C-alpha cells in the first residue's frame, strides 16, 4: 500500500471536517469552503489504498506569498509518511506557480516536522482564550462602528500594508462569514478594523488591525460584545500591546505557534499594528 495525492473537491469537505474534529481544531465547514473557493486547484487529499486519510490546503496572495494550512492526517494512519507526502506535494505545486515565499503556522510538534522540510521560524504567535461569558457584558465604550461599503477600499489598502501583501478576496469572504466587521469610531479616516466569526469550539477574533492601542481597546471591546461564547485570539508575540489587551480582557495564553517560511523572506508587514491574525490556515 502507498499514499496517493489528488485534488480536493467540495465533496471532500465533510471528510476534511471529520479529520478536523479528530484533531480538535476550531474551523467550521464554512472555513473549509472558503479556503477551497480561494484556491480550488491548490487543496489536496491524501488517499491510502483508495481511502481518504489526509488533507492540506494552500492560499495564494499573488506570486509573493502563499500559505499552507489544514495539514491533517487520520490518527490511525500517522507514521506512514502521509503528512510529508502532502507537504511535498503542496510545496511543489506552489513552486510551479512561481511563489516566492511559502508560509504556515505550526504547533510545536509540527515545527519539528516542517523544519526538516526546509521551513524556518520567521516569527512566533500564541493562542489566547477567554471562557464563555454567558450574557453579553455591558458596553464599556461607544467605541466601534460597522464598516460601510465606501470605507472598504481603504480597509483593504490598510490590510495590505499591515499584512505585507494584498488579500482582498480573503477579506471579502471573511466579512461575509463574520458576526461583525467593525472599525474604531473616529472623526478621521478608519484607523483600523476587526472581525469576529463563529468557530466550532469558540468564536474566533481576527483579523484585527489598528494603528493605536486606545483605538484597539475600543474596537476589541465592541467585537467581544458580539458574543457570550468562548473566544480564541491568535496574537503575534511582537505585539506587546495586543498581549496586554488580551490579559486586560481576561484571556489566558493557551499554546504557542511558530510562523514559518520556506523560500524567500516573507513580505514585510507591520507587526505592532496586527492585533490578531486572520486564521492559522491562511495567515
N, C-alpha and C positions, 0 to 999 in steps of 0.2 A: 504494500500500500504506500501511497505517496500523496503529497499535497498538490492541488491544482488551484490556480487563481483565476477568477473570472470577474467580469464587471458586475457591480451591484445594480439591481433594478428596484423599482418601487415595491415589487412583490417580496423583496427581502427585508423590508422594514420590520415586519413582525419578528422574523428570526433574529435580526440585529438587536431589536429591543429585548428579546429574551436573554441574549448574551449580556446586554447592559444590565438587566435585572440581576443576573447571577453575580456580576461584578459590584453591584450596589451603587452604580453611578446614578446621577440625578437627571440626565437628559430624558426628554419625552419623545414619543413618536413624531411630534411636530419638529423637534430638533433634527431628527434623522431626515425627515422630508426636506427641511430647509437646506441642510448640507448637501443632500443628493441633488436638489434642484440647482444649486450653485455650481456644482462640478460633476455632472452626471457621468462623464467619461472617466473620472478620477476616483471613484469609490469602488471598493473591491470586496469580494467574498472569497474565503479560502474553503475549499472542499477537501475532505479526506475520504477517499473511496466513494466519491459522489455525495457525501453528507456535508452540508454546510456547517462549519465549525468555527469560523473566524471572520472578522471584518476589519476594514480600515478605510479611512476617508481622506480626501485632500480638498483643500480650498485654496484657489489661486487668486492672488491680487496682482493682476497684470503679469509681467515677467520678472518683477523684482523680488517677490516673496510668495511662498506657498506654505500652507500649514497642514500637517498630518495630524489626524485625530481618530478617535473611536477605534483604537487598536485593541481588539478583543478576541480572545480565544477561549473556547469552552473549556472549563476546568478538566474535563475528562481527557482532553486531547493536548494538554500542555506538555512541554518537554519533547516535542516531536519536530521542532524547527518551523512550526506553522507561523508563529509571530515574526520570526526572521524572514521567512518567505514573503509574507505580506509587506513588511517594511522594505525589503529589497525591491519588490515589485513597484511600490509607491515611489521610491527614490528614482528608479529607472524611468518611470512614467514622467516624473517631474523634470528630470534632466532632459528627456526628449522634448519636453515643452519649452526648454530653454530657461527654466527658473534659476535665478542667481543664488537665492538664499532659501533653504528649506528649514522650517522650524516646527517645534512641537513642545508641548508641556508634559513633563514626565514626573511620575511619582518616584520616590527613592528607589523602588525596585526596578522601575522602568529606566531610570537614569543609568544604571549599570549596563543594561542591555543596549541602550542607544549609544552609549559611549563606545561600545565595541563595533558599532556600525558607522563610526565616523562623526558622530554628533558631539559637540562640546557645549558646556554651560555658558550661555550668554548673560543670563540674569536669573534671579530667583523670585518666586511668588510664595504666598501662603494662603491657604483657605481658612477663612474665619466663619464662625457660625453663631447665630443667635437662636435661642429656643423659641418655640411658639409663644405668642403673647396673648392669645385669646382675642378679646375685643381689641379693636384698634386704639392705640393711645391717643389722647387729645393732641391737637396741633400745638406745637411749641413755637412755630414761626409761621408767618404768612408767606413763606419764602420761595415757592416754585410755581410755575405755570405750565400748562400744556403747550407743546411746540406747535405753532401754526405752520401751515404749508409754506407760507412765504419766508419763514425762517430756515426751512430745511436745507437749502443750498449752503447757507453759512455754517450750519451744524456739520454738514458733510465735509466742507473745507477744513473746519476746525479738527475733525477727527483725523483727516489725512495728515495733518501736521503733528498731532499728538501720537498717533499710532505709527506713523512713518510712511505709509502708502495709502492711496485711496481705497476705500472699500464700501462704496455707496450701495451696491446690491445687497451686501450683508446687512447693513444698517436698515435698509428698506424692509427686508424680511423680518429682522428683529423687532422693528417698530410695529409691524402688524401683529406679532405674537405677544407683545408686552402688555402687562396690566396698565402701565403708564409710561409715557415718554415725556419728560419734563425738562425745563431749563430754569435756572435760578432767576427769580424776578430781579430786574434791573431796569434803570431808565435808559440804558445804553444798549448796544448790540448784545446778543446772547453771550454770556460769559462761560457757558458750558452746557452740558446736557447729561441726562441719566435715564436709565431704563430699569425696570424690574419685571420679571416674567415668571410664569409657573414652571416648576420642575416637579419630578415625581416625588421626591422626599422633602423638598423645600423649595420655596421661591428663590429665584436667583437674581441678585443685584448686580447689574452690569450690562453694558459698559457705563461707566461714569467718568466724565472728563470735565474738569473745572480749573479755572486759572487762579482761584483764590480760595484759601481754606475756609473763610467765613461763608462764601457762597456755597462751598462744598457741604458745609454742615447743614445749611438750609435745604439744599437740594436732597441730600441723603435722608434727612428727617422726613421730608414730604414723600419721598419714594417709599420709605418704610411704613408710612401711614396707610399705604395701599393694601397692606396685608397683616393678618394676625398669625400667619403660619410661620414655621421655622424658615430661616433665611440663610443662604450661603452667599459669601462675598469673597472673591479672589483678588488679592491686593499685591501689587509689585512691592518687593521688600525695600526698593529705593525710596518709596513714597512714605516717609515717616509721618507726614500729616494725615494720610489716609489710615495708617495703623492706629494713630492716636484717636482718630474719629471712630474707628471700629470699637476700640476699647470704651470710648465715651458712650456709645450706643449699646453697650452690653454684649458685644461679640467676644468670642473666645477663639484663640488660634487653634485650628484643628489639625492641619498637616501641611508639610512643605511641598512645593512643586518646583521643578527646575525647568526654566525656559531655555531650550537647547537649539542649536543651529548646526546645519551642515552646509558646506559651500562658502560663499562669500559672507562677510559680516552682515548682520541684518540692517535694514534701513534705520537711520537714526530717528527716534521719536522723542517725546518729552515725558519721561517717566514721572516727574513730580507733578504733572497735570493729569496723569492717568490714575484715578482713584479706584477703578475697578475694571478688570478686563471684560471682554465680551463673552468668552467661553473657552475653556481649555481645548476644545475640539477645533477651534478656528481662530484663536488669538484674542 
